[in-house]
Every structure is written in structure tokens, then in C-alpha cells.
Amino acid sequence: MSVVPLGSPFLSSSGNNVDINYEKDSSSVSSLIVDYTLLNSIIESNQFEKTLELYSLMLNSYLNNIEEKISFEIYINEFIEEYSQIQSNEFKELIEIFQNKYFCSFISSYDLILQHYYQEKNSNTKVKVSDKNNDDDHHDKISRKEDHCSEKDEQNSAVSMLYSTKLIDEEKENSNYASKLAEYNVTRLKIVRLEKRQGEPLGATISRLSDHDYQIIIARIVHGSIAQGLFSIGDQLLEINNINIQREYRTLDEIVQLMDSLHGTISFLLLPCDEINHGIHNQAFNHNQDDSSAIYVRALFPYDPYDDMYIPCRELGLSFEKYSILNIVNRDDPSWWQAFIMENDQNNKKQQLPGLIPSKQFQEKRFKIVKCLLDEETSHSKKKFKDKFNKSIAKQTTRQKILTTFSFNIYEPVEWYIPNELQKRPIVLIGAPHIGRHELRQRLMNSSQLSSLIDVAVPHTTRFKKQDEIDGRDYYFITREQFEKDISNDLFVEHGEYEKNLYGTSKLAIEACCHIYNKICILNLLPEGLDSLKYSNILPFIIYLKCPSTIEKLREYFYVNDQQWIEIEEKSRFIEQNYSHLFDKIIYLNDSFDYVFSQLKFLVKDVQTKPMWVNQCWFSPRERF
């Protein structure tokens, strides 16, 4: 089933600002004594009536000369900016209403209607002025009273003509609609009219159910486009500007070329989707396009729609890099979702309309196919070279184990987080052994610039307290029974046994460091310990220290033997394949150790003040994506 995009409408509005000044008299309203009889006599006087007419005339003349009309959208934005210092709950509630997407759409529509009203009024005024300039001096000889009566008659006549014209147009429209019903032998049709700018997408695609079927169907509607409110998925396209496309145009490309050649007001005649019996059930024909459950995710793979042979419409595809932030706004199609790409360090969209991306389920299927092909290739190689390359086979076996445990992470849900100065985020260093994690942490602890800001979580232990040790400062001393109970309750991030005593770092100790003492907690964790931090609301910042590309580069930092290098490579590969979706920052160890430390030192402080996208899994438990 081929799918192509159509060209698109646009709506625009412009306006100028209006300043409203309201001065409240300091005197009490109850002190005002109003003579209603006197006020009534003033209102009924001829002088007041003439003054009011003069004022109305001056006001209309002023409004007609305004080139850019009132824009309430601009006025509201200026109002929010001017009074942003107000901290009351009522004002915050008002701002939430002003920034609500439905309210913004309402204001934009109102500005648009107001603009069309003034444009029509100005055009009528110009016609009247033109007619007046062509007249002779006859009007100068007519009295004001006759002129006033003539104007009223003219207005009444204009209203009568407008009403008659409206009736005629409605009768003509009804007659045309009835003839179309008879022509297509249906009980209901839909007419859509819109304004189109040449060369822009409509926000909808068309397709045929089969190569032998000439019926043109609306196949997909882009979330947030004007097509969303006008068309429905499954509508059959019959005519464009009274041109029967099924009779005059045979291919989808011809219809697209027709749309590209049209501009201005365009009329579509459609057979509504509920009037059509396609004879098949297609999940893509889902009428529920208003998916309010929009989510934000971090993409864990790169994507280029022009390299994807399965995407329904490459022109609507959305390219993105690995770790890009996506705002998914529609998941109706089980295989293709609609999303915006966001700025990585800002809560702003990069494009006007969403594009197509592969769904989580669809991309997982493709990755599993690739994994199966790799497994078959590895198995075949093992059988073919079993006797000659035993050492190579051992490496492949290790690789096979890694692939077996590989988790297909496609999109990781995230949330926009604004740091709280009273709640520090812990810094977690992870990486393979023998690459300098402990040395970097020790340098952070000894840094004169950071020593007053950072600390470590006080560990728990089951050994006896020494004479110079203080409970809660050096260790938390607890019984083995309590320690094992805390392990079963998942209260420890990591734990182990040394000389028959248990040691461990608890979540409560990390929270105390970050939330109570307001210190930046520096942690060296095994990657498996990251799972214990999920849904803890501790919000760790994960820094992955990536091993150098060669053993010679690593030996510039520390000496490692060949066996240790093999372990480093294998462990690094395992961490990246299973935990890369949790990385906030990757620091490459190819640079000098001093430069790596300067990067780390900057991050430790920057994370505490910079708004950023944070993995949703660190927050308190909630509905999962």
C-alpha cells in the first residue's frame, strides 16, 4: 500500500498591542450621590445624541485606519511578562489557564476572526470612499438630517441584500450537495474548505488499499496539523476543487502534483470513513487521533527514515541521533508513532509538526531479527573453525553470552527536571575495573574547590565498633540479622562481605547526604547497583567512564596486563549493551587524566543547577511507558 503526503493549509494572524489603563478612585463608591433624573435627561437630550454619533464616527474612522489589528495573544504574553513577579496562587492559576493549549487555540482563532472582520470592513469602506470620490458636489447640498436618514436606509438595504444573498447561497449549496449525493449514490458526504500555501505539507497522507483499487483514502493524519480537525483516517477522497480525481487522475503522484499546483481556497469532497466498507480490518484506520498521553523519551538508537525501506512515507519521517529527546504525541499506529524532536538542553521543540518514528514494538522486532542473524553467524563460525581457532572460539562464546543477556532498550522515558537547591543529586561513576574510577573519586574528595560541597554516603556494617569510631559518622553499626532483613527489603544499593562482616551502602545513607546535609554524594557503583536506585526519587546523575580504544592509551594512566585488558573490554561491552540507557554523560578516557578530571569536576557542580532531561525511572513509582 503506497502512501504519499499532501500539500497543506496555513492560518495566520497579526495584530498590535492594546494598553488598557484602569485607575481606581480612592473614594468610596457609596459616597457617590447620583441624580438619576438628571442623568436620564442628559441621555435623552439631542446634544448628547449628536455627541455620541460624533464619537462613534471618530472611533470607526480610527479603527478603519489601523493596519495591524488587535492581537489578544500578544497582549496576554505582554501581560504575563509585565506581572511575572506576582507570586500569589490566584495569579499562578491564571497563568496556567493562559498557557493552556486549548485556551491558546481559542485566542488564536479569535484573533483570526477579528482580522477577517476588519479586512472585510476596510474593503467595504474603500468601496464607499471610491464611490464618494466619483460623485459631484451634490452631497454637499443635502442636509445632515437627510444624510442621516439616507445612511439608515442604505444600512437596512445592505442588510436585506446580505440576507437574501445568504439564502441564495444556502439554496445553491444545498442543491449542489443533493446532486453530489445522487451522483455518488451515497447518503452522506463531507465538504472541507481550507486556505493553502503552495509547497507546504497538509499534515495528511493518501493511499490506495491495493494497486488495482482506484479509491483514494486518507491514510494518516499528522498530530497537531490542521488536517487533524478536518479529515479522518479512512475518508475517501472524491473531488478536489470539483475535479473528480478518480476519473481524471490515476496515480497518487498525479494527485500530489495537482495539490502542489493549487493555492488559495481549496475544496475537498470526501466520503466519510463510517460510510465506507473496505472489507478489511486495518489498524492504521484508527479514528482516535487525539492522544492526550504525550510522553518524552530518550532515543537509544540513531534513525534515518531515508534508510528505512518499511516507513510508509519517507517525507514524514523524523531523523534523530542516539540519545535525542523525542516528544511522542501519537501512538495510534502500532508500528509508526508521531513525535517531535526536542532540544537536548531545553524544553523546546525543533520543528513545527511531528514526524514518523518506528514504534517501540516494531523496532524491537527488527533488533531481534538482527540478533538472530548474528547468533546464526556466530554458531556457523564456531563449527567451521572449531579445531583451528580455539582461542577465537572462546572469545565468541563470551560474546554469545553477552548477546544472550542483551536487553533491547529502544526509548527511555524522561522528564524535564529543574534542580532544587535544597536537594542535591548524587554523582555515580560506573565503568569497567582498572580504569581509574577510584582514583578520580579520591581526587574529587581532595579538591579544594569541591571539598566543602561533596561527601560520601556513610556505609553500614555488621562488625563491632572500634573505640574511636562514632555511629553515624564512620559507619552505621547494625546486627547481621537487621542487615540481611534490609537486603531482602532492597534497601541497599550495593553490599558485600569481608572477613565475615557485611558492608553496604544504603539508599537512606545517600538520601541523608543529599537531602539532609545538602551535600553532593559521590558514588562508585557496580552497574548492577543502578537497578536498586530506580523509583527511589534519589535522582542520580550517571557518568560512564569509557575505556580507551587501545591498551597502550590506558597504560598512560595505569599499568594493566593483557588479561586485565581483555576483562576491561568485555566488561565495558557488557555495561554499554545493558546499561547505556541510563547514562547521563559519557567521558572518554582517550584524553589526559588531568583533562578527564577537569571535565568531571565541572559536571559535579553543573548538574546541581542546570535544568535537564532526567530518566523517569529515578522518580517515585508511577505508570510505566
C-alpha positions as MATLAB code, in Angstrom:
seq = 'MSVVPLGSPFLSSSGNNVDINYEKDSSSVSSLIVDYTLLNSIIESNQFEKTLELYSLMLNSYLNNIEEKISFEIYINEFIEEYSQIQSNEFKELIEIFQNKYFCSFISSYDLILQHYYQEKNSNTKVKVSDKNNDDDHHDKISRKEDHCSEKDEQNSAVSMLYSTKLIDEEKENSNYASKLAEYNVTRLKIVRLEKRQGEPLGATISRLSDHDYQIIIARIVHGSIAQGLFSIGDQLLEINNINIQREYRTLDEIVQLMDSLHGTISFLLLPCDEINHGIHNQAFNHNQDDSSAIYVRALFPYDPYDDMYIPCRELGLSFEKYSILNIVNRDDPSWWQAFIMENDQNNKKQQLPGLIPSKQFQEKRFKIVKCLLDEETSHSKKKFKDKFNKSIAKQTTRQKILTTFSFNIYEPVEWYIPNELQKRPIVLIGAPHIGRHELRQRLMNSSQLSSLIDVAVPHTTRFKKQDEIDGRDYYFITREQFEKDISNDLFVEHGEYEKNLYGTSKLAIEACCHIYNKICILNLLPEGLDSLKYSNILPFIIYLKCPSTIEKLREYFYVNDQQWIEIEEKSRFIEQNYSHLFDKIIYLNDSFDYVFSQLKFLVKDVQTKPMWVNQCWFSPRERF';
ca = [
       0.000    0.000    0.000;
       1.737    3.167   -1.170;
       1.406    6.357    0.817;
       2.260    9.926   -0.178;
       1.929   13.270    1.634;
      -0.385   16.069    0.527;
       0.316   19.823    0.468;
      -1.003   21.979    3.450;
      -3.036   24.869    4.625;
      -1.986   27.641    6.851;
      -3.646   30.166    9.071;
      -2.016   33.369   10.213;
      -2.956   36.339   12.281;
      -1.282   39.605   13.136;
      -2.086   42.430   15.444;
      -0.863   45.301   17.517;
      -0.851   45.846   21.204;
      -3.590   47.464   23.234;
      -2.834   49.136   26.528;
      -5.697   49.317   28.996;
      -5.232   51.627   31.964;
      -7.582   51.306   34.881;
      -7.485   53.878   37.650;
      -9.488   53.213   40.747;
     -10.812   56.253   42.629;
      -9.796   56.268   46.253;
     -13.169   57.477   47.400;
     -15.860   55.017   48.362;
     -18.499   54.127   45.821;
     -21.134   54.510   48.471;
     -20.251   58.214   48.805;
     -21.330   58.939   45.262;
     -24.785   60.559   45.050;
     -26.281   60.040   41.605;
     -29.210   62.119   40.389;
     -30.846   59.556   38.111;
     -33.395   62.090   36.890;
     -30.640   64.449   35.771;
     -28.712   61.585   34.163;
     -31.819   60.441   32.272;
     -32.472   63.972   30.952;
     -28.874   64.221   29.699;
     -29.055   60.893   27.872;
     -32.341   61.824   26.142;
     -31.121   65.254   25.022;
     -30.396   65.941   21.320;
     -26.984   67.319   22.194;
     -25.941   64.029   23.851;
     -27.223   62.041   20.856;
     -25.217   64.162   18.408;
     -22.142   63.922   20.622;
     -22.465   60.125   20.759;
     -22.842   59.938   16.955;
     -19.748   62.089   16.547;
     -17.796   59.872   18.939;
     -18.890   56.696   17.116;
     -17.887   58.240   13.789;
     -14.451   59.180   15.108;
     -13.967   55.727   16.679;
     -14.908   53.894   13.465;
     -12.591   56.147   11.470;
      -9.743   55.344   13.871;
     -10.325   51.596   13.782;
     -10.590   51.536    9.989;
      -7.172   53.187    9.683;
      -5.427   50.576   11.871;
      -3.304   48.365    9.582;
      -2.433   45.780   12.205;
      -5.410   44.887   14.364;
      -5.639   43.913   17.992;
      -3.921   40.656   18.881;
      -5.056   39.259   22.209;
      -2.342   36.620   22.003;
       0.352   39.324   22.057;
      -1.486   41.238   24.775;
      -1.698   38.162   27.012;
       2.007   37.412   26.550;
       2.882   41.010   27.475;
       0.572   40.815   30.481;
       2.313   37.645   31.716;
       5.740   39.205   31.208;
       4.846   42.506   32.920;
       3.297   40.947   36.021;
       5.557   37.878   36.270;
       6.822   38.982   39.683;
       3.426   38.306   41.295;
       3.661   35.168   43.444;
       0.038   34.618   44.510;
      -1.660   31.269   43.893;
      -4.522   33.004   42.071;
      -2.103   34.598   39.599;
      -0.323   31.274   39.031;
      -3.684   29.650   38.328;
      -4.495   32.434   35.853;
      -1.153   31.902   34.080;
      -1.869   28.168   33.806;
      -5.174   28.993   32.107;
      -3.480   31.450   29.734;
      -0.830   28.857   28.806;
      -3.301   26.006   28.347;
      -3.097   24.769   24.752;
      -6.864   24.852   24.271;
      -7.109   28.413   25.541;
      -4.217   29.446   23.260;
      -6.022   27.882   20.293;
      -9.193   29.748   21.244;
      -7.359   33.102   21.408;
      -5.599   32.454   18.079;
      -8.948   31.649   16.451;
     -10.491   34.789   17.929;
      -7.612   36.940   16.584;
      -8.042   35.352   13.168;
     -11.795   36.028   13.081;
     -11.187   39.611   14.215;
      -8.616   40.097   11.477;
     -11.007   38.862    8.779;
     -13.711   41.135   10.177;
     -11.535   44.236    9.893;
     -10.263   43.247    6.451;
     -13.855   42.926    5.202;
     -14.850   46.191    6.883;
     -11.882   48.042    5.385;
     -12.646   46.686    1.922;
     -16.250   47.895    2.234;
     -15.032   51.302    3.422;
     -12.687   51.631    0.441;
     -15.524   50.891   -1.941;
     -17.666   53.571   -0.308;
     -14.797   56.071   -0.426;
     -14.191   55.325   -4.086;
     -17.848   55.821   -4.929;
     -17.924   59.043   -2.976;
     -14.913   60.458   -4.829;
     -16.615   59.824   -8.168;
     -19.718   61.769   -7.178;
     -20.189   65.506   -7.828;
     -20.875   68.182   -5.255;
     -24.474   67.069   -4.931;
     -23.816   65.614   -1.471;
     -22.725   68.994   -0.157;
     -26.254   70.349   -0.767;
     -28.004   67.676    1.282;
     -28.820   68.456    4.873;
     -27.425   66.410    7.752;
     -30.866   65.082    8.570;
     -31.400   63.748    5.043;
     -27.890   62.319    5.048;
     -28.622   60.539    8.335;
     -31.869   59.059    7.012;
     -30.181   58.019    3.779;
     -27.471   56.245    5.705;
     -30.028   54.300    7.734;
     -31.896   53.313    4.567;
     -28.634   52.220    2.986;
     -27.791   50.073    6.008;
     -31.233   48.467    6.006;
     -30.931   47.817    2.283;
     -27.458   46.299    2.732;
     -28.717   44.002    5.477;
     -31.640   42.893    3.305;
     -29.345   42.213    0.341;
     -26.907   40.306    2.557;
     -29.702   38.175    3.975;
     -31.101   37.486    0.507;
     -27.656   36.586   -0.814;
     -27.103   34.247    2.118;
     -30.385   32.487    1.412;
     -29.493   32.160   -2.261;
     -26.020   30.774   -1.403;
     -27.505   28.261    1.034;
     -30.073   27.131   -1.522;
     -27.352   26.778   -4.144;
     -25.121   24.874   -1.699;
     -27.956   22.535   -0.752;
     -28.787   21.952   -4.399;
     -25.151   21.098   -5.223;
     -24.902   18.812   -2.194;
     -28.068   16.942   -3.209;
     -26.743   16.453   -6.738;
     -23.449   15.074   -5.387;
     -25.319   12.612   -3.176;
     -27.217   11.398   -6.223;
     -24.082   11.292   -8.382;
     -22.140    9.108   -5.933;
     -25.226    7.208   -4.751;
     -24.496    7.781   -1.045;
     -26.460    9.159    1.907;
     -23.778   11.457    3.310;
     -20.755   13.403    2.083;
     -18.235   15.711    3.717;
     -17.036   19.034    2.281;
     -13.780   20.552    3.568;
     -12.585   24.029    2.553;
      -9.218   25.438    3.580;
      -6.601   28.028    2.675;
      -3.400   26.540    1.238;
       0.071   27.959    0.897;
       1.901   26.448   -2.032;
       4.613   23.910   -1.253;
       3.764   23.172    2.382;
       2.590   19.749    3.645;
      -1.051   19.340    4.564;
      -0.363   17.125    7.544;
      -2.089   14.125    5.906;
      -1.133   11.295    3.569;
      -3.179    9.430    0.966;
      -3.003    5.821   -0.166;
      -4.737    3.038   -2.062;
      -5.678   -0.202   -0.390;
      -4.365   -2.126   -3.412;
      -2.724   -1.437   -6.755;
      -5.957   -2.325   -8.565;
      -8.179   -0.119   -6.413;
      -8.731    3.458   -7.642;
     -10.269    4.626   -4.371;
      -8.062    7.225   -2.686;
      -8.079    7.018    1.122;
      -6.766    9.370    3.812;
      -4.120    7.074    5.305;
      -2.548    9.103    8.090;
      -3.037   12.435    9.841;
      -0.168   14.295   11.472;
      -0.864   15.146   15.100;
      -1.435   18.868   15.662;
      -1.856   19.760   11.977;
      -4.967   21.477   10.616;
      -5.808   18.242    8.823;
      -6.447   16.627   12.195;
      -9.604   18.635   12.715;
     -10.849   18.432    9.131;
     -10.111   14.933    7.847;
     -10.488   11.482    9.371;
      -8.349    8.424    8.679;
     -10.224    6.285    6.185;
     -12.097    9.148    4.467;
     -12.350    8.531    0.738;
     -11.179   11.468   -1.380;
     -13.620   12.077   -4.257;
     -13.020   15.584   -5.599;
     -10.564   18.461   -5.262;
     -11.977   21.811   -6.427;
     -14.804   19.956   -8.220;
     -12.270   17.795  -10.103;
     -13.154   14.100   -9.921;
      -9.785   12.621   -9.028;
     -10.884    9.011   -9.511;
     -11.871    9.770  -13.066;
      -9.202   12.305  -14.046;
      -6.171   11.109  -12.015;
      -4.945    7.520  -11.867;
      -1.766    7.660   -9.758;
      -1.032    9.085   -6.326;
       1.815   11.152   -7.774;
      -0.616   12.870  -10.132;
      -2.852   13.810   -7.206;
       0.140   15.202   -5.325;
       1.144   17.256   -8.387;
      -2.403   18.600   -8.557;
      -2.241   19.644   -4.904;
       1.126   21.330   -5.410;
      -0.274   23.388   -8.300;
      -3.228   24.695   -6.259;
      -3.181   27.542   -3.778;
      -5.674   29.787   -2.045;
      -9.070   28.337   -1.163;
      -9.263   24.613   -1.898;
     -12.384   22.485   -1.578;
     -12.319   18.738   -0.847;
     -15.279   16.420   -1.328;
     -14.974   13.264    0.760;
     -16.965   10.187    1.583;
     -16.780    9.862    5.393;
     -14.946    6.798    6.674;
     -18.002    5.476    8.539;
     -19.882    5.328    5.226;
     -17.263    3.063    3.662;
     -16.990   -0.703    3.956;
     -13.419   -1.548    2.976;
     -13.924   -5.220    3.592;
     -10.767   -5.481    5.738;
      -9.730   -4.511    9.224;
      -6.752   -2.139    9.180;
      -5.332   -0.991   12.493;
      -3.982    2.114   10.828;
      -7.578    3.279   10.309;
      -7.893    4.362   13.906;
     -10.138    7.375   14.359;
      -8.778    8.312   17.746;
      -6.105   10.788   16.728;
      -6.323   12.890   19.878;
      -3.848   11.013   22.028;
      -3.514   13.095   25.179;
      -0.942   10.746   26.743;
       2.045   12.541   25.197;
       5.363   11.343   26.661;
       9.019   12.322   26.422;
      11.706    9.720   25.732;
      15.425    9.480   25.053;
      16.108    7.567   21.830;
      18.650    4.801   22.339;
      19.443    4.301   18.656;
      20.000    6.588   15.648;
      17.386    6.698   12.894;
      17.244    7.936    9.287;
      13.867    7.476    7.515;
      15.561    7.541    4.097;
      17.455    4.366    5.028;
      14.257    2.629    6.157;
      12.501    0.638    3.458;
       9.482   -0.051    5.693;
       8.440    3.501    6.595;
       5.058    4.353    4.991;
       6.136    7.857    3.926;
       9.775    8.965    3.969;
       8.821   12.637    3.643;
       7.057   12.441    7.010;
       9.889   10.548    8.697;
      11.826   12.115   11.570;
      15.620   11.738   11.640;
      17.321   11.665   15.021;
      20.624   10.752   16.648;
      21.232    8.379   19.532;
      20.272    9.987   22.868;
      18.000   12.552   21.159;
      14.973   13.629   23.207;
      11.643   12.913   21.500;
       8.162   14.112   22.411;
       5.839   11.278   21.333;
       2.381   12.740   20.731;
       0.558    9.928   18.943;
       0.763    6.118   19.303;
      -2.382    5.057   17.440;
      -0.468    3.146   14.769;
       1.133    0.026   16.325;
       4.183    0.331   14.056;
       4.675    4.058   13.471;
       4.397    6.750   16.105;
       4.416   10.528   15.691;
       6.923   12.635   17.584;
       8.728   15.960   17.854;
      12.460   16.168   18.416;
      13.384   18.324   21.413;
      16.436   20.366   22.277;
      18.662   18.202   24.496;
      19.307   21.002   26.968;
      15.998   22.848   26.541;
      12.312   22.087   26.809;
      11.609   23.312   23.252;
      10.512   21.584   20.049;
      12.756   21.787   16.988;
      10.080   21.511   14.300;
       6.533   22.735   13.729;
       4.810   19.402   13.020;
       5.648   15.896   14.313;
       7.248   13.231   12.140;
       7.038    9.443   11.947;
       9.310    7.239   14.054;
       9.303    3.449   14.486;
       7.267    2.308   17.474;
       8.913    0.558   20.395;
       7.390   -2.808   19.467;
       8.290   -2.510   15.777;
      11.914   -1.535   16.449;
      12.299   -4.327   19.000;
      11.220   -6.854   16.360;
      13.838   -5.530   13.952;
      16.592   -5.650   16.572;
      15.645   -9.223   17.487;
      15.920  -10.246   13.838;
      19.413   -8.718   13.685;
      20.373  -10.544   16.885;
      19.152  -13.879   15.479;
      21.226  -13.345   12.325;
      24.303  -12.573   14.428;
      23.702  -15.672   16.539;
      23.449  -17.869   13.440;
      26.619  -16.336   12.028;
      28.484  -16.904   15.291;
      27.268  -20.513   15.544;
      28.293  -21.229   11.955;
      31.739  -19.746   12.509;
      32.245  -21.809   15.656;
      31.516  -25.068   13.825;
      33.669  -24.172   10.827;
      36.805  -23.156   12.674;
      36.485  -25.274   15.819;
      39.839  -27.055   15.555;
      41.983  -24.164   14.307;
      40.893  -21.233   16.412;
      40.125  -22.404   19.932;
      41.130  -19.052   21.421;
      38.918  -17.168   18.971;
      36.051  -19.520   19.769;
      36.411  -18.739   23.451;
      36.036  -15.045   22.670;
      32.964  -15.745   20.537;
      31.439  -17.780   23.370;
      31.839  -14.813   25.685;
      30.312  -12.616   23.013;
      27.412  -15.055   22.689;
      26.732  -14.810   26.437;
      26.681  -11.033   26.190;
      24.212  -11.171   23.298;
      22.006  -13.553   25.267;
      21.685  -11.052   28.103;
      21.295   -8.083   25.738;
      18.215   -6.015   26.559;
      16.508   -4.282   23.656;
      16.189   -0.740   25.015;
      14.529    1.411   22.381;
      13.161    4.508   24.108;
      13.828    5.517   27.712;
      11.116    7.753   29.260;
      12.426   11.058   30.622;
      11.084   14.116   32.423;
      12.181   17.752   32.371;
      13.753   18.427   35.759;
      14.539   21.809   37.342;
      17.090   21.378   40.158;
      16.133   22.075   43.757;
      18.836   23.893   45.716;
      17.763   22.028   48.852;
      18.122   18.597   47.219;
      21.475   17.706   45.686;
      21.801   14.991   43.052;
      24.355   12.214   43.711;
      27.075   11.627   41.122;
      27.547    7.954   40.217;
      30.716    6.802   38.461;
      30.467    3.487   36.651;
      32.819    1.693   34.307;
      34.982   -1.368   33.901;
      37.546   -2.275   36.599;
      41.156   -0.991   36.403;
      40.331    2.247   34.543;
      40.725    4.753   37.410;
      37.250    5.257   38.905;
      38.502    5.143   42.492;
      41.431    7.456   41.704;
      39.109   10.033   40.127;
      36.750    9.916   43.086;
      39.619   10.405   45.513;
      40.846   13.430   43.551;
      37.340   14.907   43.742;
      37.273   14.400   47.508;
      40.684   16.076   47.881;
      39.889   19.014   45.578;
      39.977   22.327   47.451;
      37.199   23.682   45.183;
      34.828   20.822   45.953;
      35.743   19.530   49.399;
      33.080   21.655   51.123;
      30.387   20.634   48.605;
      30.829   16.879   48.302;
      30.764   13.907   50.656;
      30.298   10.150   50.667;
      27.399    8.093   51.982;
      28.109    6.608   55.419;
      28.224    2.798   54.947;
      26.527    0.147   57.086;
      28.404   -2.746   58.658;
      27.843   -5.698   60.983;
      31.304   -5.611   62.631;
      31.875   -4.316   66.130;
      32.522   -0.635   66.640;
      36.089    0.387   67.479;
      36.849    2.679   70.365;
      37.479    5.829   68.281;
      34.557    5.293   65.883;
      31.225    7.115   66.068;
      27.976    5.517   64.945;
      26.504    7.543   62.055;
      29.788    9.275   61.236;
      32.170    6.428   60.411;
      29.634    3.621   59.964;
      26.100    2.678   60.790;
      26.607   -0.330   63.089;
      23.759   -2.841   62.879;
      23.267   -6.547   63.542;
      23.665   -9.186   60.861;
      20.006  -10.082   61.263;
      18.970   -6.485   60.570;
      21.430   -6.225   57.677;
      20.037   -9.333   55.986;
      16.496   -8.080   56.535;
      17.405   -4.767   54.854;
      18.909   -6.670   51.922;
      15.662   -8.594   51.410;
      13.745   -5.282   51.521;
      16.015   -3.845   48.778;
      17.314   -1.031   50.998;
      20.949   -1.377   49.864;
      22.397   -0.082   46.601;
      25.356   -2.435   46.965;
      26.676   -4.771   49.655;
      29.309   -7.426   50.220;
      31.144   -9.497   52.816;
      34.691   -9.005   54.040;
      36.346  -11.092   56.760;
      32.950  -12.479   57.801;
      31.444   -8.996   58.222;
      28.842   -7.430   55.940;
      29.329   -3.957   54.457;
      26.961   -1.961   52.281;
      25.726    1.440   51.084;
      22.052    2.078   51.748;
      19.600    4.355   49.955;
      18.834    6.054   53.276;
      22.508    6.975   53.680;
      22.563    8.527   50.197;
      19.350   10.456   50.895;
      20.759   11.731   54.198;
      23.883   13.005   52.431;
      21.963   14.745   49.610;
      18.722   15.846   51.273;
      19.517   16.353   54.959;
      23.161   17.518   54.856;
      22.733   19.045   51.359;
      25.996   17.545   50.098;
      26.830   16.132   46.669;
      27.264   12.412   47.224;
      29.977   10.785   45.067;
      29.410    7.068   44.469;
      31.453    4.352   42.808;
      28.976    1.625   41.924;
      28.919   -1.598   40.002;
      26.462   -1.226   37.106;
      24.158   -3.821   38.679;
      23.638   -1.431   41.590;
      21.855    1.065   39.332;
      18.724   -1.069   39.329;
      18.398   -0.565   43.089;
      18.193    3.216   42.612;
      15.151    3.015   40.349;
      11.972    4.706   41.673;
      13.880    5.870   44.771;
      13.488    9.598   43.979;
      17.228    9.984   44.637;
      17.743   11.152   41.007;
      21.379   10.076   40.423;
      23.473   11.540   37.609;
      25.210    8.607   35.898;
      28.669    9.194   34.409;
      30.090    6.336   32.373;
      33.875    6.229   32.115;
      34.572    4.643   28.744;
      37.814    2.744   28.450;
      40.422    3.892   25.898;
      40.491    2.369   22.442;
      43.885    0.707   22.953;
      45.747   -0.858   25.846;
      48.673    1.483   25.191;
      46.437    4.506   25.839;
      45.200    3.017   29.127;
      48.775    2.315   30.218;
      49.367    6.084   30.148;
      47.144    6.155   33.273;
      47.714    2.752   34.907;
      49.593   -0.376   34.113;
      47.371   -3.305   33.060;
      48.398   -6.676   31.707;
      46.906   -8.375   28.660;
      44.457  -10.464   30.672;
      43.177   -7.394   32.527;
      42.729   -5.599   29.196;
      40.555   -8.452   27.904;
      38.422   -8.236   31.060;
      38.117   -4.451   30.643;
      36.951   -4.789   27.031;
      34.404   -7.495   27.844;
      33.043   -5.698   30.905;
      32.804   -2.397   29.013;
      30.868   -4.081   26.226;
      28.526   -5.676   28.746;
      27.887   -2.362   30.542;
      27.207   -0.472   27.305;
      24.810   -3.097   25.983;
      22.817   -3.417   29.179;
      23.027   -0.049   30.930;
      23.672    2.607   28.277;
      20.011    3.707   28.501;
      20.782    5.010   31.995;
      23.857    7.067   31.042;
      23.629   10.819   31.513;
      27.183   11.526   30.380;
      29.973    9.535   28.755;
      33.552   10.595   29.469;
      36.129    9.098   27.122;
      39.451    8.180   28.689;
      41.419    8.811   25.493;
      42.440   12.256   26.764;
      44.896   13.063   29.527;
      43.934   12.155   33.086;
      44.019   15.839   34.100;
      41.606   16.772   31.323;
      39.244   13.934   32.315;
      39.338   15.186   35.914;
      38.553   18.776   34.838;
      35.527   17.509   32.893;
      34.333   15.559   35.887;
      34.846   18.493   38.260;
      32.770   20.763   36.021;
      29.933   18.225   35.775;
      29.707   17.722   39.531;
      28.756   21.389   40.026;
      26.871   21.963   36.776;
      24.393   19.135   37.372;
      23.159   20.763   40.587;
      21.963   23.970   38.886;
      21.230   23.154   35.245;
      17.699   22.069   34.171;
      17.864   18.888   32.119;
      16.041   15.758   30.965;
      16.153   13.077   33.667;
      15.271    9.401   33.292;
      11.760    8.771   34.573;
      12.855    5.571   36.289;
      14.657    7.539   39.016;
      11.477    9.237   40.204;
       8.902    7.773   42.571;
       6.900    4.804   41.215;
       4.353    5.626   38.530;
       2.767    4.151   35.440;
       5.479    2.844   33.148;
       5.830    3.569   29.416;
];
